[in-house]
Amino acid sequence: MYRLVIDCQTAGISGDMLLSSLADLATQEVRRRIVDCLYSCQDAVSWLKIHDLAFKQVSRSGFKAMQLSISYEQEEEEGERRGVEVYDAVARCCKHLSLSKKAESFALKSMEEIVKAEAVIHMEDRSTVHLHEISSADTVVDIVGTALALQELNLLDDDVEIYATRVAVGGGYVSFSHGTVSNPASAILEIFKGRRFTLIGGPVDHELTTPTGAAMLVSLARCSLDFYPALECVNVGYGAGMQEFTTIPNLLKVVLGRVDERYARDSIIMLETNLDDVEGELIAGIVDRLMSNGARDISVIQAIGKKGRPSYILRVLCNRDVMNNLLAIIFRESGTLGVRVQEYDRYILAGRDVLDVPVMVRGREFRIRAKVAKDSDGRVVHVKAEYDDVASMADALGLPYRIAYTMACKSISSMLNTCIDESSSNSDDSSGRRRDDSDSSSNG
């Protein structure tokens, strides 16, 4: 398993910076192939007239980085090109280069995000909206080139997770065809609206994140994270922006890392608050409401607070998509004035199944659900019978719960031994592609 982190928390992200940072991850041969392919796109799009295109090593605030250098013929109607025309150009280039379905899907989704955002903010139909500054040849080059680079680096494979950091959008004002507006511009906000990305202003009075960069970021990354996910660093690429700033290096950093495959990983949100002067019944009610609204797990820990007062620590584990709803419940139901929020990476067992096991006791059959956890090699490491099913069987038979549980566990163990015997005969023939170090290109 691999992870790619797009680090845009310092200088934001633009289309050329993303393409350049990926080119910096690649070998010289791959960079040359990307350039040749982009030149050939002129055969697919009549108005794509590139004079010069190359990746060059430059310095930004003393840091070595890769920069896309491009010059092209400007047509008179440029700036008046409709969004559908640029979308069609991207589609033609993808077909011309025979990009994979995933690479083509990424490119078209990125272009669609731009067109959709412009149509919304200008109250126009997607088929008629004009893109103005985003309708030039470099937009097509940035999007198609990035799709090609991702494909060449195998970064669109299923064993790669892509994340972003918080996104620096800059500050001050930005001038374009519709006048001067505060930064970030409306198109940027529309692209990120409703997405799990945190935007941060500054650290300079300049536009740091462009619509093309934003569109490609939301089409690639799952979400933005406050901190890097756990990874073993394999390679780093730096993409330089056009401007030179005195206070920050104008660089986009992409970090490729390897994740230990013995255990699966995911992330979990922990909400935590201290409660005092509350009754037990109140806490029980909060727990019930939180669990019924998507909490994964809840702990209530007894503690001693300030001035020796007895108190409780309420700790809630949840997924990000239900976090805001659970926060509202905690504030409303508990009266607390603040909740601590932290996102954690966690290791989880690769396989977790629920089996429906028939259990025969005294001539009667009962169905007991069993939670089965397996490691990455398919070995069973933990089994637990569902409490409600065992309790129901115990009541029906007039047995103590502990005896009914023992009976259920014996039947489950017997069934699992059969499953293991059947699956082991097939495992010897199974194979899966693993990315080795040679798959990840180094700077060349």
PyMOL commands that set and color helices and strands:
alter all, ss='L'
color gray80, all
select helices_A, chain A and resi 15-25+28-43+83-96+101-121+132-135+137-152+186-192+211-220+280-292+306-308+320-334+387-397+401-427+437-439
alter helices_A, ss='H'
color red, helices_A
select strands_A, chain A and resi 2-7+50-60+63-72+160-165+167-170+173-176+179-182+199-201+224-225+232-240+251-258+264-276+297-304+310-318+340-348+351-361+364-374+380-385
alter strands_A, ss='S'
color yellow, strands_A
deselect
rebuild
show_as cartoon
